[in-house]
Amino acid sequence: MQIPLLDLKAQYATIKDEVMTAVSDVLETQRCIGGPKVAELEKKIAAISDCKYAVGASSGTDAILNSLMSLGIGAGDEVITTPFTFFATVGCIARTGARPVFVDIDPRTYNIDAELIEAAVTEKTKAIMPVHLYGQMADMDPIIGAAQKHNLYVIEDAAQSISSTYKGRKAGSIGTCGCFSFFPSKNLGAAGDGGMIVTNDEDIYNQLSIMRNHGSRPKYYHKFIGGNFRLDPIQAAVLLVKLPHLDQWSQQRRYNAEYYNRKFADTSVQTPFISPDCVTIYNQYCIRVLRRDEVVAHLKKNDIGCEIYYPVPMHLQECFSHLGYSQGDLPEAEKAAKEVMALPIYPELTEEMKDYVIQVLLEFLG
Ligand SMILES: *Cc1c(COP(=O)(O)O)cnc(C)c1O
């Protein structure tokens, strides 16, 4: 049996006609930049995130970059974040000229260890950027506590966690602003690149809107240097078709996770820890195993898709060597990078497929 890590064709088959019509509608109007589909999606994403405002973005990366630029973060500033994330989080901080400052992770959730943040604050710190990894939100109360005490912005990298909750509060609604990605492998995925920023602050909303159009308002008058950070209306149209399914798809992922959890109980497989404060959307189902690389090779040999998110923590990436970190500085992130692996968790997995994944994995572990 062949089981991919993610099967987008299975999902597309269920919504194909609607997607075709929605895309065709945009093409018929030839409103190919901005327009009603983008505005409608912004309104709906703000609503499901319990936020007043949303600003579309060309990708999750550009959502993060626009957030940092709109908050005026740049050279001479420091931004505290996690080393255990996708590159974009840290790449964007560095691209503004600010310095990424890493704090180690909680080994159970893989999210930033909120208790370690305050010790990393200096007079240059401007913001904290927690990442809600794999679909589960970071421990936001102590993060907000540290931010309030030191007057810092909080930018939530919620690229993997749209609609997930922490103490009943939605991802993106707790910090100064929150960033989503519509990369096709995210729970709400476009047919290409896309992203969005949500906020409850009207001034920040206005600045984000200006910065996404090269910092101009009115047109051709540039008070700021922004970028082209606009969401494509064809992507917005596809996302509007998918959005009503998001909760059910995430529910199905949680069902699949519980199925795995039951079968892995009393084995050497360490299943995901979900805090009682959180409802995860399981963008990834990441287990921890010893001899991880051999396990990955065994699964791949048996046609089971799996992936390592992420094999090299950010403080050890070659491009960030100038920051001066070395091996051993952030031991929990380094350990996780050696032991985690993601299994297929997508909504359309059948029981037979899950059983095959479990069988092949447990067979190898003995
Ligand atoms: C996917 C992702 C991003 C970037 O999103 P893109 O849409 O691919 O640019 C940023 N941060 C995290 C944690 C992500 O998983």
The ligand as a Gaussian input file, in Angstrom:
#p B3LYP/6-31G(d) Opt

LIG

0 1
 C        4.501000      27.484000       6.409000
 C        5.137000      28.310000       7.458000
 C        5.545000      29.637000       7.242000
 C        5.605000      30.287000       5.898000
 O        4.501000      30.217000       5.128000
 P        4.595000      30.292000       3.526000
 O        3.162000      30.496000       3.161000
 O        5.156000      29.004000       3.033000
 O        5.434000      31.460000       3.156000
 C        6.019000      30.362000       8.320000
 N        6.131000      29.819000       9.535000
 C        5.781000      28.551000       9.777000
 C        5.919000      28.010000      11.160000
 C        5.294000      27.741000       8.745000
 O        4.980000      26.475000       8.999000

